[in-house]
Amino acid sequence: MADQRRRLILFARFPVAGKVKTRLIPALGADGAAALHRRLVLRTLRTAYSLCQSQSVELEIRFAGDDANRMQHWLGDGWLCRPQCEGDLGQRMAGAFVDSFREASPATVIIGSDCPALTPQVLASAFESLKTNPVVFGPATDGGYYLIGLTQPVPELFQGVAWGTETVLAQSLETLTRLGSKPVLLQPIGDLDRPEDVTAWKRLVESEEYDLNRISVIIPALNEAAHIAPALQTVRQCSPYEIIVVDGGSADQTCAVAQSLGATVIHSKRGRARQMNAGAARATGNVLLFLHADTVLPENWMRVVTDTLGKPGVVAGSFGFRVAENFPGRWLMEWTTNLRSRWFQNPYGDQTQFLRRALFEELGGFADLPIMEDYELNQRLRRRGRVATSAAAAITSGRRWKKLGLIRTTLINTMIIAGFHLGVCPHKLGRLYRK
């Protein structure tokens, strides 16, 4: 069997409170159920991507509940992302299989996002089974299945099934018996659909996420070849778990410089919020650190991050604020910025934001904004706990202040913050900032 066009399809729903994980709402509330759904989708996406990196398998996301733009802002642009067709679950899966085989896939596997114990090894076993068998199932412990793989359309498998019940797998096996086909059954895995399943989920993720030294550094970049090397060099001094540069379409050597310094480079549509979300969706560390490409971290920055997040009540942190270049009024700007950051727990993105990946995923990442995405995220973080600013400072480029002048830049920033709170359209604010 040729490997080139094998396809793995992830069925995912956009996380709207009250419309996802509805059986968990009595235990978690609508917002809590949606937050859990976000984490499950991203966890499954990382598992699927890991498999696709190691084998010749194409990953596709079939979504429901919103449009492609919002899905891609949440999960990143680097995926084949399509809407599910109309109908019940069976009709939607049948449609996805038909499309995949029409596009010359020799083997296609569909998975959901409800099984946190799913691993790349299980997915690899499914594709291996399809080399010699036409059908493979991954049985779920509740009587359904978490995975189905085919080498050709079998429309009968998706007709007359009582979806969402404990008889789904049994009905499917009966259908295959009538058709004279015997499937391969993978190891059973429990899914997360009932309130009693939440305890096992918490045990699983707590055992995985205790290590705060697993830091993923995410750098959104656009034409930053002249500045990104110093940023990456200071990052590498502490040997983080991974460095991801998310390029928004640079026309210079940004990507080449980043790769030469050991960063993984991925691509996204431009927009800092969108780029950082794309990086977070690929990240596998327990802590996410969002760094501007023109900002240099302090020495021993990793210890600052772990110490800060280890303090009781702290949900996120940033570094102190310093500017690289010298210009009139710099010391006053640095002093007032640090005062605001520490007293009002409101650091800006050029101070670098860091937090646990679990919390970032629960909150839904950065909002779809052309500007103020760092400020808006801080508003939500402060409702969950303290946002701490360390004494150690990150040094950011002062090119904007030098170009526009301190007074003009401060006035523009103040107007944008005021406009944000007054409900001015973010796109108008973005145009004001760029001008």
C-alpha positions as CSV (number, residue, x, y, z in Angstrom):
1,M,0.0,0.0,0.0
2,A,1.3,3.4,-0.9
3,D,1.8,5.7,2.1
4,Q,1.8,9.1,0.4
5,R,-1.9,10.0,0.8
6,R,-3.0,8.2,3.9
7,R,-5.2,10.6,5.9
8,L,-6.0,11.0,9.6
9,I,-9.1,13.1,10.2
10,L,-9.9,14.7,13.6
11,F,-13.5,15.5,14.2
12,A,-13.7,18.6,16.4
13,R,-16.3,21.1,17.5
14,F,-15.7,24.7,18.1
15,P,-15.8,25.3,21.9
16,V,-19.0,27.2,22.5
17,A,-20.2,27.1,26.2
18,G,-23.4,25.2,26.5
19,K,-23.0,23.4,23.2
20,V,-20.0,21.1,23.9
21,K,-19.6,18.4,26.5
22,T,-23.2,18.9,27.6
23,R,-23.3,15.8,29.8
24,L,-20.5,17.4,31.9
25,I,-22.3,20.7,32.4
26,P,-24.1,19.5,35.6
27,A,-20.7,18.8,37.2
28,L,-18.5,21.5,35.6
29,G,-20.9,24.2,34.4
30,A,-21.2,25.3,30.8
31,D,-17.9,27.3,30.8
32,G,-16.1,24.6,32.6
33,A,-17.3,22.0,30.1
34,A,-16.2,24.2,27.2
35,A,-12.8,24.7,28.8
36,L,-12.3,21.0,29.2
37,H,-13.4,20.5,25.6
38,R,-10.7,23.0,24.4
39,R,-8.0,21.1,26.2
40,L,-9.2,17.7,24.9
41,V,-9.2,19.0,21.3
42,L,-5.7,20.5,21.6
43,R,-4.4,17.4,23.3
44,T,-5.7,15.1,20.5
45,L,-4.4,17.5,17.9
46,R,-0.9,17.2,19.4
47,T,-1.2,13.4,19.4
48,A,-2.3,13.4,15.8
49,Y,0.4,15.7,14.7
50,S,3.0,13.6,16.4
51,L,1.9,10.6,14.4
52,C,1.9,12.6,11.2
53,Q,5.5,13.8,11.8
54,S,6.8,10.3,12.1
55,Q,4.9,8.7,9.2
56,S,3.6,9.8,5.8
57,V,0.1,10.7,7.0
58,E,-1.8,13.8,6.1
59,L,-3.8,15.4,9.0
60,E,-7.2,17.0,8.4
61,I,-9.5,18.7,10.8
62,R,-13.3,18.4,10.2
63,F,-15.0,21.0,12.3
64,A,-18.5,21.8,13.4
65,G,-20.0,24.7,15.3
66,D,-18.3,27.7,13.6
67,D,-16.5,28.9,10.5
68,A,-13.0,28.0,9.3
69,N,-11.5,31.4,10.2
70,R,-12.4,31.1,13.9
71,M,-11.2,27.5,14.0
72,Q,-7.9,28.4,12.4
73,H,-7.4,31.4,14.7
74,W,-7.8,29.0,17.6
75,L,-5.8,26.0,16.3
76,G,-3.5,27.7,13.7
77,D,-3.5,27.9,9.9
78,G,-1.2,25.0,9.2
79,W,-3.9,22.3,9.0
80,L,-6.2,21.1,6.2
81,C,-9.4,22.4,7.9
82,R,-12.9,21.6,6.5
83,P,-16.5,21.8,7.8
84,Q,-18.3,18.6,8.6
85,C,-21.3,17.9,6.3
86,E,-24.9,18.0,7.4
87,G,-26.6,15.2,9.2
88,D,-26.1,12.9,12.2
89,L,-22.7,11.7,13.3
90,G,-22.8,8.7,10.9
91,Q,-23.7,10.9,7.9
92,R,-20.9,13.3,8.7
93,M,-18.3,10.5,9.1
94,A,-19.5,8.8,5.9
95,G,-19.1,12.1,4.0
96,A,-15.6,12.6,5.3
97,F,-14.6,9.1,4.2
98,V,-16.1,9.6,0.7
99,D,-14.2,12.9,0.3
100,S,-10.9,11.3,1.4
101,F,-11.2,8.3,-0.9
102,R,-12.2,10.6,-3.8
103,E,-8.9,12.4,-3.2
104,A,-7.0,9.1,-3.6
105,S,-6.3,8.2,0.0
106,P,-5.5,4.5,0.3
107,A,-6.3,4.4,4.0
108,T,-8.3,6.9,6.1
109,V,-8.7,7.0,9.9
110,I,-11.2,9.2,11.8
111,I,-10.8,10.0,15.5
112,G,-12.7,12.2,17.9
113,S,-11.3,14.3,20.8
114,D,-12.8,12.6,23.8
115,C,-10.1,10.1,24.6
116,P,-7.2,11.7,26.5
117,A,-5.3,8.3,26.7
118,L,-5.0,8.1,22.9
119,T,-1.4,7.9,21.8
120,P,0.6,8.2,18.6
121,Q,1.4,4.5,19.0
122,V,-2.3,3.6,18.9
123,L,-2.8,5.6,15.8
124,A,0.2,4.0,14.2
125,S,-1.3,0.6,15.0
126,A,-4.5,1.6,13.2
127,F,-2.7,2.5,10.0
128,E,-0.5,-0.6,10.2
129,S,-3.6,-2.8,10.5
130,L,-5.1,-1.2,7.4
131,K,-2.2,-2.5,5.3
132,T,-3.7,-6.0,5.5
133,N,-7.3,-5.4,6.7
134,P,-10.1,-3.2,5.3
135,V,-11.6,-2.0,8.6
136,V,-10.2,-1.2,12.0
137,F,-12.0,0.0,15.2
138,G,-10.7,1.5,18.4
139,P,-13.3,0.3,21.0
140,A,-14.3,2.8,23.7
141,T,-15.1,1.4,27.1
142,D,-18.6,2.9,27.0
143,G,-19.6,0.7,24.0
144,G,-18.8,3.1,21.2
145,Y,-15.5,3.6,19.4
146,Y,-12.9,6.3,19.5
147,L,-11.4,5.4,16.1
148,I,-12.5,3.9,12.8
149,G,-10.3,3.3,9.8
150,L,-11.2,2.1,6.3
151,T,-9.5,1.4,3.0
152,Q,-12.6,1.9,1.0
153,P,-16.2,3.3,1.6
154,V,-18.5,1.1,3.6
155,P,-21.7,3.2,3.7
156,E,-23.6,0.5,5.6
157,L,-21.5,1.2,8.7
158,F,-23.1,4.6,9.1
159,Q,-26.7,3.7,8.6
160,G,-29.3,2.8,11.2
161,V,-26.9,3.2,14.2
162,A,-28.1,4.6,17.5
163,W,-25.3,7.1,17.8
164,G,-24.3,8.1,21.4
165,T,-25.4,4.9,22.9
166,E,-23.6,1.9,24.4
167,T,-24.5,-0.3,21.4
168,V,-22.7,1.6,18.7
169,L,-19.7,-0.7,18.3
170,A,-21.9,-3.9,18.6
171,Q,-24.2,-2.6,15.9
172,S,-21.2,-1.8,13.7
173,L,-19.7,-5.3,14.2
174,E,-23.1,-6.9,13.3
175,T,-23.1,-4.9,10.1
176,L,-19.7,-6.1,9.1
177,T,-20.6,-9.7,9.9
178,R,-23.5,-9.4,7.5
179,L,-21.1,-8.0,4.9
180,G,-18.7,-10.9,5.5
181,S,-15.9,-8.6,6.8
182,K,-13.9,-9.0,10.0
183,P,-12.3,-5.9,11.5
184,V,-9.2,-5.4,13.5
185,L,-10.0,-4.3,17.1
186,L,-7.4,-2.1,18.8
187,Q,-7.0,-1.8,22.6
188,P,-10.0,-0.4,24.4
189,I,-9.6,3.2,25.7
190,G,-11.9,5.1,28.0
191,D,-13.4,8.4,26.8
192,L,-14.4,11.4,28.8
193,D,-18.1,12.0,28.6
194,R,-19.5,11.6,32.1
195,P,-18.9,13.4,35.4
196,E,-17.3,10.3,36.9
197,D,-14.7,10.4,34.1
198,V,-13.3,13.8,35.3
199,T,-11.4,12.4,38.2
200,A,-9.4,10.1,36.0
201,W,-8.7,13.0,33.7
202,K,-7.4,15.2,36.5
203,R,-5.0,12.4,37.7
204,L,-3.7,11.9,34.2
205,V,-2.9,15.6,33.5
206,E,-1.6,16.3,37.0
207,S,1.0,13.5,36.5
208,E,2.1,15.0,33.2
209,E,2.1,18.7,34.0
210,Y,4.0,19.0,37.3
211,D,7.3,19.8,35.7
212,L,7.5,23.6,35.1
213,N,10.9,23.3,33.5
214,R,9.3,22.0,30.3
215,I,9.0,25.5,28.8
216,S,7.9,26.1,25.2
217,V,9.1,29.5,23.9
218,I,6.9,30.9,21.2
219,I,8.0,33.9,19.1
220,P,5.7,35.5,16.6
221,A,7.8,37.2,13.8
222,L,7.3,39.2,10.7
223,N,10.4,40.6,8.9
224,E,12.5,40.4,12.0
225,A,15.8,39.2,10.5
226,A,17.7,42.2,12.0
227,H,16.4,41.6,15.6
228,I,15.5,37.9,16.1
229,A,19.1,36.5,16.5
230,P,19.8,38.2,19.9
231,A,16.4,37.1,21.2
232,L,17.0,33.5,20.2
233,Q,20.6,33.5,21.6
234,T,19.4,34.6,25.1
235,V,16.6,32.0,24.9
236,R,19.0,29.2,24.1
237,Q,21.3,30.1,27.1
238,C,18.8,28.3,29.4
239,S,18.0,25.4,27.0
240,P,14.2,25.4,27.1
241,Y,12.2,22.4,26.1
242,E,11.5,23.8,22.6
243,I,11.6,27.1,20.7
244,I,8.9,27.8,18.1
245,V,9.1,30.7,15.7
246,V,5.8,31.5,14.0
247,D,6.4,33.4,10.9
248,G,3.7,35.6,9.5
249,G,5.0,35.8,5.9
250,S,8.4,37.4,6.2
251,A,10.0,38.7,3.0
252,D,13.5,38.8,4.6
253,Q,15.7,36.1,6.2
254,T,13.8,35.7,9.4
255,C,13.0,32.0,8.9
256,A,16.6,31.2,7.9
257,V,18.1,33.0,10.9
258,A,15.6,31.3,13.3
259,Q,16.3,27.8,11.8
260,S,20.1,28.4,12.0
261,L,19.8,29.1,15.7
262,G,17.8,25.9,16.4
263,A,14.2,27.1,16.4
264,T,11.4,25.2,14.8
265,V,9.7,27.5,12.3
266,I,6.1,27.2,11.4
267,H,4.0,29.5,9.3
268,S,0.7,31.3,9.8
269,K,-1.3,34.2,8.5
270,R,0.0,37.4,9.9
271,G,-1.4,38.8,13.1
272,R,0.4,38.4,16.5
273,A,-2.6,36.8,18.3
274,R,-3.1,34.3,15.5
275,Q,0.6,33.5,15.2
276,M,0.9,32.9,19.0
277,N,-2.1,30.7,19.1
278,A,-0.7,28.7,16.2
279,G,2.6,28.2,18.1
280,A,0.7,27.2,21.3
281,A,-1.3,24.6,19.4
282,R,2.0,23.0,18.3
283,A,3.8,23.4,21.6
284,T,4.3,20.4,23.9
285,G,5.8,22.0,26.9
286,N,3.9,22.5,30.2
287,V,4.6,26.2,30.3
288,L,4.2,28.7,27.4
289,L,6.4,31.8,27.1
290,F,5.4,34.3,24.5
291,L,8.4,36.4,23.4
292,H,8.5,39.3,21.0
293,A,11.2,38.9,18.3
294,D,12.9,42.2,19.3
295,T,13.1,41.4,23.0
296,V,16.0,39.9,24.9
297,L,15.4,37.8,28.0
298,P,17.4,38.3,31.2
299,E,20.1,35.8,32.4
300,N,18.6,32.8,34.2
301,W,15.2,33.6,32.8
302,M,14.1,30.0,33.1
303,R,14.5,30.0,36.9
304,V,12.6,33.3,37.0
305,V,9.7,31.6,35.2
306,T,9.6,28.5,37.3
307,D,10.0,30.5,40.6
308,T,7.2,32.9,39.6
309,L,4.7,30.3,38.5
310,G,5.5,28.2,41.6
311,K,4.3,31.0,44.0
312,P,0.9,30.4,45.6
313,G,-1.9,32.3,43.8
314,V,0.2,33.2,40.7
315,V,-1.4,32.2,37.4
316,A,0.9,34.0,35.0
317,G,3.9,36.2,35.0
318,S,6.1,38.6,33.0
319,F,9.5,40.2,33.3
320,G,10.3,43.8,34.3
321,F,10.5,46.4,31.5
322,R,13.6,47.9,30.1
323,V,14.4,49.6,26.7
324,A,17.6,48.9,24.8
325,E,18.1,52.3,23.3
326,N,18.7,55.6,25.1
327,F,16.4,58.6,24.5
328,P,15.1,61.5,26.6
329,G,12.5,60.3,29.2
330,R,13.4,56.7,28.9
331,W,14.0,56.2,32.7
332,L,10.6,57.8,33.5
333,M,8.8,55.5,31.0
334,E,10.5,52.4,32.4
335,W,9.6,53.4,35.9
336,T,5.9,54.1,35.2
337,T,5.6,51.0,33.1
338,N,7.0,48.8,35.9
339,L,4.9,50.5,38.5
340,R,1.7,49.9,36.5
341,S,2.8,46.3,35.7
342,R,3.4,45.4,39.4
343,W,0.7,47.3,41.1
344,F,-2.1,46.8,38.6
345,Q,-0.9,43.3,37.4
346,N,-1.1,44.5,33.8
347,P,2.1,43.9,31.9
348,Y,2.3,44.3,28.2
349,G,3.4,41.8,25.6
350,D,6.9,43.3,25.2
351,Q,7.5,42.3,28.8
352,T,6.9,38.7,27.8
353,Q,4.0,36.7,29.1
354,F,4.3,33.2,30.5
355,L,1.8,30.8,32.0
356,R,0.9,27.1,32.3
357,R,-0.3,25.7,29.0
358,A,-3.3,24.1,30.7
359,L,-4.6,27.5,31.7
360,F,-3.9,29.0,28.3
361,E,-5.9,26.2,26.7
362,E,-8.8,26.5,29.2
363,L,-9.1,30.2,28.5
364,G,-9.1,29.7,24.7
365,G,-5.8,31.4,24.0
366,F,-5.5,34.9,22.6
367,A,-8.7,36.5,21.4
368,D,-9.1,37.3,17.7
369,L,-7.9,40.9,17.9
370,P,-5.6,42.9,15.6
371,I,-4.2,44.7,18.6
372,M,-4.4,44.5,22.5
373,E,-4.4,40.7,22.5
374,D,-1.9,40.7,25.4
375,Y,-3.9,43.3,27.3
376,E,-7.2,41.4,26.8
377,L,-5.6,38.1,27.9
378,N,-4.4,39.7,31.1
379,Q,-7.9,40.8,31.9
380,R,-9.1,37.2,31.8
381,L,-6.0,36.0,33.7
382,R,-6.5,38.4,36.6
383,R,-10.0,36.9,37.2
384,R,-8.2,33.5,37.8
385,G,-5.4,34.7,40.1
386,R,-2.4,37.0,40.4
387,V,-0.3,38.1,37.3
388,A,3.2,38.7,38.8
389,T,6.0,40.8,37.4
390,S,9.5,39.8,38.2
391,A,12.3,42.1,39.2
392,A,14.4,40.7,36.4
393,A,13.9,42.7,33.3
394,A,13.5,41.8,29.6
395,I,15.1,44.4,27.3
396,T,12.9,45.4,24.4
397,S,13.7,47.5,21.3
398,G,12.9,51.2,21.6
399,R,12.6,51.7,17.9
400,R,9.0,52.8,18.1
401,W,9.7,55.3,20.8
402,K,12.7,56.7,18.9
403,K,10.8,56.9,15.7
404,L,7.6,58.6,17.0
405,G,9.0,60.2,20.2
406,L,8.1,59.5,23.8
407,I,5.2,61.8,24.2
408,R,3.5,60.9,20.9
409,T,4.0,57.1,21.5
410,T,2.7,57.4,25.1
411,L,-0.4,59.4,23.9
412,I,-1.2,56.8,21.2
413,N,-0.9,53.9,23.6
414,T,-3.1,55.7,26.2
415,M,-5.7,56.5,23.5
416,I,-5.7,52.8,22.4
417,I,-6.2,51.5,25.9
418,A,-9.0,54.1,26.5
419,G,-10.6,53.1,23.2
420,F,-10.5,49.5,24.0
421,H,-12.3,50.0,27.3
422,L,-14.9,52.3,25.6
423,G,-15.7,49.6,23.0
424,V,-14.1,51.2,20.0
425,C,-13.7,48.7,17.1
426,P,-10.4,46.9,17.5
427,H,-9.6,47.2,13.8
428,K,-9.9,51.0,14.1
429,L,-7.5,50.9,17.0
430,G,-5.1,48.7,15.0
431,R,-5.1,51.2,12.2
432,L,-4.4,54.1,14.6
433,Y,-1.5,52.2,16.2
434,R,0.1,51.3,12.8
435,K,-0.2,54.9,11.6
